Amino acid sequence: MQPDEALAFLKQGAAQIVSENELREKLALGRPLRVKLGVDPTTPDIHLGHSIVLRKLRQFQDLGHQAILIIGDFTGMIGDPSGRSVTRPQLTHKEVMVNAATYREQALKILDPTRTETVCNGDWFGAMQFQEVIRLNSRVTLQQMLQREDFRARIDSQHAIRAHEIQYPIMQGWDSVMVKADVELGGTDQLFNILIGRDFQKEEGIPQQVVFLLPILEGLDGSKKMSKSLGNFIAINEPAAEMFGKLMSISDELMARYYLLLLGRSPPAGAHPIEAKKQLAFEIVQTYHSTAIAKKMLDEWNTRFSKRELEHADLPVFSPAAAAKLEAVTLVLDVYRAAFNVQKSRSEASRLIKQGSVELDGFKIGDPRAIIKLKLGQVLRLDRKHAVRIG
């Protein structure tokens, strides 16, 4: 592609570019650009929120550019404070490296391995003398750090800012110097960190990187950003059934957002929300597993939940004590715990029963105190995502 054509292609879906003119000039250089993305292994999983920047990185690769994937084994011990109202729990280097073991493998579900250079920032930070750390810190003022909206908000609410957290943007910025990044990708909450990288590069006398920001994906709760630490995420390497089920559980409003950010288009015009959600779940599972597995998940969902033909579904088996007669609410609690390792309160179980979610062989159980006698082969449905066969 010519530079203008490449720029028009790459900026689709971007939230902010600093600046477009600089990116156009870099695209006109006639050489592969070094496009940086840093990921911190604070848990073992890369999730769909990360996939937005990974897919953009793949677009750069498809145009012939080089991906620089930085595994933040040192920054991961701090944890990015961007957008955080409290300090992250600190991890040891051993814990971070255990989490990082499959990061490259997960990222290569999206990236082209032939154009992906993977490095750990511990390669340079681990070799630093303390005087070098002091010298690096001297390049940034405390006033700069306190301009950050998240840090200001913590001060206003009298929440602590730990000194080690201030190191994070400094370290991320130095990463850009070490890998000679031409472009750095990140979510919109990364603007401050990536600008620090530009400052460091300028001071080092090397060309400044372009800041390329992508929208942030909301998590399953529909409010906070998708985050490993918040537990509202869908990992790209989790089982297909879990991935499909989680996507089917999101709200209709969030579904439209997921279509836009994960598939790059709007939901099918005129489609019923349930059918649109099935298509979304199918395409995401197809991307990270396979077409055959995605079709199996869709067929299973239709069998289990849409057609309610649970007798044909491959269900977990729940084996009660012989001739057991259980109060409905107790039965529901036992099945969640034994078959799905899910802990619910009696009030939650009672609410599910009263709202008609719990069915035995297709008949609703409306009274939490009803005494239920189970028979082999019966199907007990607890909610839209959980059902068992009595065995």
Residue pairs with C-beta under 8 A, 6 or more apart in sequence:
1 9
1 63
3 24
3 25
3 27
3 28
4 24
6 27
6 63
7 20
7 23
7 24
7 27
9 59
9 63
10 23
10 56
10 59
10 60
10 63
10 212
11 17
11 20
11 23
12 264
13 52
13 56
13 214
13 215
13 261
13 264
14 56
14 212
14 213
14 214
15 188
15 213
15 214
15 215
16 188
16 191
16 211
16 213
17 23
17 210
17 211
17 212
17 213
18 191
18 195
18 198
18 210
18 211
19 210
22 208
22 210
23 183
23 210
23 212
26 33
26 182
26 183
26 207
26 210
27 33
32 64
32 65
32 66
32 115
33 60
33 65
33 66
33 182
33 183
34 65
34 66
34 68
34 179
34 180
34 181
34 182
34 183
35 57
35 60
35 61
35 65
35 66
35 67
35 68
35 181
35 182
35 183
35 184
35 185
36 68
36 70
36 175
36 176
36 179
36 181
36 183
36 184
36 185
36 209
37 53
37 54
37 57
37 67
37 68
37 69
37 70
37 184
37 185
37 186
38 69
38 70
38 72
38 75
38 121
38 172
38 175
38 184
38 186
39 46
39 50
39 69
39 70
39 71
39 72
39 103
39 107
40 72
40 75
40 76
40 79
40 80
40 96
41 71
41 72
41 73
41 76
41 96
41 97
41 99
41 100
41 103
42 76
42 79
42 88
42 91
42 96
42 99
42 228
42 229
43 99
43 228
43 229
44 98
44 99
44 101
44 102
45 106
45 228
45 233
45 235
45 236
45 237
45 238
46 54
46 103
46 106
46 107
46 235
46 236
46 237
47 226
47 228
47 233
47 234
47 235
47 236
48 217
48 226
48 233
48 234
48 236
48 258
48 262
48 284
49 187
49 216
49 217
49 219
49 225
49 226
49 227
49 233
50 236
51 110
51 236
51 262
52 187
52 214
52 215
52 217
52 261
52 262
53 185
53 186
53 187
53 214
54 107
54 110
54 111
55 110
56 185
56 212
56 214
57 67
57 69
57 110
57 111
57 185
58 67
58 110
58 111
58 112
60 67
60 183
61 67
61 111
61 112
61 115
61 116
62 112
64 115
65 115
66 115
66 116
66 117
67 111
67 112
67 115
67 116
67 117
68 117
68 119
68 179
68 181
69 104
69 107
69 111
69 116
69 117
69 118
69 119
70 118
70 119
70 120
70 121
70 175
70 179
71 100
71 103
71 104
71 118
71 119
71 120
71 121
72 96
72 120
72 121
72 175
73 93
73 96
73 97
73 100
73 120
73 121
73 122
74 93
74 120
74 121
74 122
74 125
74 126
74 171
75 121
75 168
75 171
75 172
75 175
76 91
76 96
76 99
76 100
77 90
77 91
77 92
77 93
77 96
78 88
78 90
78 164
78 165
78 167
78 168
78 171
79 88
79 89
79 90
79 91
79 165
79 168
79 229
80 88
80 168
80 172
80 193
81 87
81 88
81 150
81 151
81 161
81 165
81 168
82 148
82 150
82 189
82 190
82 192
82 193
83 150
83 189
83 225
84 150
85 150
85 153
85 154
85 157
85 159
86 154
86 159
87 160
87 161
87 162
87 165
88 229
90 164
91 99
93 122
100 120
102 237
104 116
104 118
106 236
106 237
107 116
108 116
109 236
109 237
109 287
109 288
110 236
119 179
121 171
121 175
121 178
124 174
124 178
125 171
125 174
128 136
136 170
136 174
137 167
137 170
139 170
139 199
139 200
139 203
140 169
140 170
140 196
142 166
145 151
145 166
145 169
146 152
146 155
147 192
148 169
148 192
151 161
154 160
154 161
155 161
168 193
169 192
169 193
169 196
170 196
172 193
172 194
172 196
172 197
173 193
173 194
173 196
173 197
173 198
173 199
173 200
174 197
174 200
175 181
175 197
176 184
176 194
176 197
176 198
176 200
176 201
176 209
177 197
177 200
177 201
177 204
177 206
180 206
181 197
181 201
181 209
182 207
182 209
182 210
183 209
183 210
183 212
184 190
184 194
184 197
184 209
184 210
184 211
184 212
185 212
185 213
185 214
186 193
186 194
186 211
186 212
186 213
186 214
187 213
187 214
187 215
187 216
187 225
188 213
188 214
188 215
188 216
189 216
189 225
190 213
191 211
191 213
194 209
194 211
194 213
195 211
197 209
198 208
198 209
198 211
201 207
201 208
201 209
202 208
215 261
216 225
216 226
217 225
217 226
217 257
217 258
217 261
217 262
218 224
218 225
218 226
218 254
218 257
219 225
219 226
219 227
219 230
219 232
219 233
220 226
220 232
220 233
220 234
220 246
220 249
220 250
220 254
221 230
221 232
222 250
222 251
222 253
222 254
224 230
224 232
226 232
226 233
226 234
227 233
234 243
234 246
234 247
234 284
235 243
236 288
237 288
240 285
240 289
240 293
240 294
240 296
240 297
241 297
241 300
243 281
243 284
243 285
243 288
243 289
243 297
244 281
244 282
244 285
244 294
244 297
244 298
244 301
245 301
245 385
247 258
247 277
247 280
247 281
247 284
248 277
248 278
248 281
248 301
248 305
248 384
248 385
249 384
249 385
250 258
250 277
252 273
252 277
255 267
255 273
255 276
255 277
255 280
256 266
256 267
258 280
259 265
259 266
259 267
259 276
259 280
260 266
262 280
262 284
263 280
263 283
267 273
267 276
267 279
267 280
268 275
268 276
268 279
271 279
274 306
278 298
278 301
278 302
281 297
281 298
281 301
282 294
282 295
282 297
282 298
283 294
285 293
285 294
285 297
286 293
286 294
300 313
300 314
303 309
303 310
303 312
303 313
304 310
304 313
304 315
304 387
305 384
305 385
308 362
310 362
310 379
310 381
310 387
311 379
313 387
315 379
315 387
315 388
315 389
316 339
316 340
316 388
316 389
317 339
317 388
317 389
317 390
317 391
318 334
318 335
318 338
318 339
318 380
318 388
318 389
318 390
318 391
319 390
319 391
320 326
320 331
320 334
320 374
320 390
323 373
324 373
324 374
325 371
325 372
325 373
326 334
326 371
326 372
326 374
327 368
327 369
327 370
327 371
327 372
328 353
328 358
328 365
328 367
328 368
328 369
328 370
328 371
328 372
329 346
329 349
329 350
329 353
329 368
329 369
331 372
331 374
331 380
332 344
332 349
332 352
332 353
332 358
332 382
333 344
333 346
333 349
335 380
335 382
335 386
335 388
336 342
336 343
336 344
336 349
336 382
336 386
337 343
339 386
339 388
340 386
342 386
349 368
350 368
352 358
352 382
352 383
353 365
353 366
353 367
353 368
354 366
354 368
356 364
356 366
357 381
357 382
357 383
357 384
358 364
358 365
358 380
358 381
358 382
358 383
359 365
359 380
359 381
360 372
360 374
360 378
360 379
360 380
360 381
361 378
361 379
362 379
365 372
374 380
374 390
375 390
376 390
376 391
377 389
377 390
377 391
378 389
378 390
379 387
379 388
379 389
379 390
380 387
380 388
380 389
380 390
381 387
382 388
